[in-house]
């Protein structure tokens, strides 16, 4: 059974969290681990959000 990816809005929030220096380090580490678990890298997570935002705007 294929694993379903989290919604792009949630991934975008996680990406915002790991860029925010005011967030505690342990939370940044956990979100980074989740992103790498789902996408393999932070860069691929950004690509996922970008592609899905484009598709959402296109569908509107």
C-alpha positions as CSV (number, residue, x, y, z in Angstrom):
1,X,0.0,0.0,0.0
2,X,1.4,3.4,-1.0
3,X,2.1,6.0,1.6
4,X,0.1,9.1,1.3
5,X,1.9,12.4,1.5
6,X,0.8,15.1,4.0
7,X,-1.1,18.1,2.5
8,X,1.1,20.8,0.9
9,X,-0.1,23.4,3.4
10,X,1.3,21.3,6.3
11,X,4.6,20.7,4.6
12,X,4.9,24.5,3.9
13,X,4.3,25.1,7.7
14,X,7.0,22.6,8.6
15,X,9.4,24.3,6.2
16,X,8.6,27.6,7.8
17,X,9.2,26.2,11.2
18,X,12.7,24.9,10.4
19,X,13.7,28.3,9.0
20,X,12.5,30.2,12.1
21,X,15.4,30.8,14.6
22,X,12.8,31.5,17.4
23,X,11.6,27.9,17.3
24,X,13.2,25.5,19.8
25,X,15.9,23.4,18.3
26,X,14.2,20.1,19.2
27,X,11.1,21.1,17.3
28,X,13.2,22.1,14.3
29,X,15.0,18.7,14.4
30,X,11.7,16.8,14.6
31,X,10.2,18.6,11.6
32,X,13.4,18.1,9.7
33,X,13.3,14.4,10.4
34,X,9.7,14.3,9.2
35,X,10.4,16.2,6.0
36,X,13.3,13.9,5.3
37,X,11.2,10.8,6.1
38,X,8.5,11.8,3.6
39,X,10.7,13.4,0.9
40,X,14.3,12.3,1.3
41,X,15.5,15.9,1.5
42,X,14.4,19.5,2.4
43,X,14.9,20.5,-1.2
44,X,12.4,17.9,-2.4
45,X,9.9,19.0,0.2
46,X,10.2,22.6,-1.2
47,X,9.7,21.2,-4.8
48,X,6.5,19.3,-3.6
49,X,5.0,22.5,-2.1
50,X,5.9,24.5,-5.2
51,X,4.4,22.0,-7.6
52,X,1.3,21.6,-5.6
53,X,0.7,25.3,-5.2
54,X,1.1,25.7,-8.9
55,X,-1.4,22.9,-9.5
56,X,-3.8,24.4,-7.0
57,X,-3.6,27.9,-8.7
58,X,-4.0,26.3,-12.1
59,X,-7.1,24.4,-10.9
60,X,-8.8,27.5,-9.5
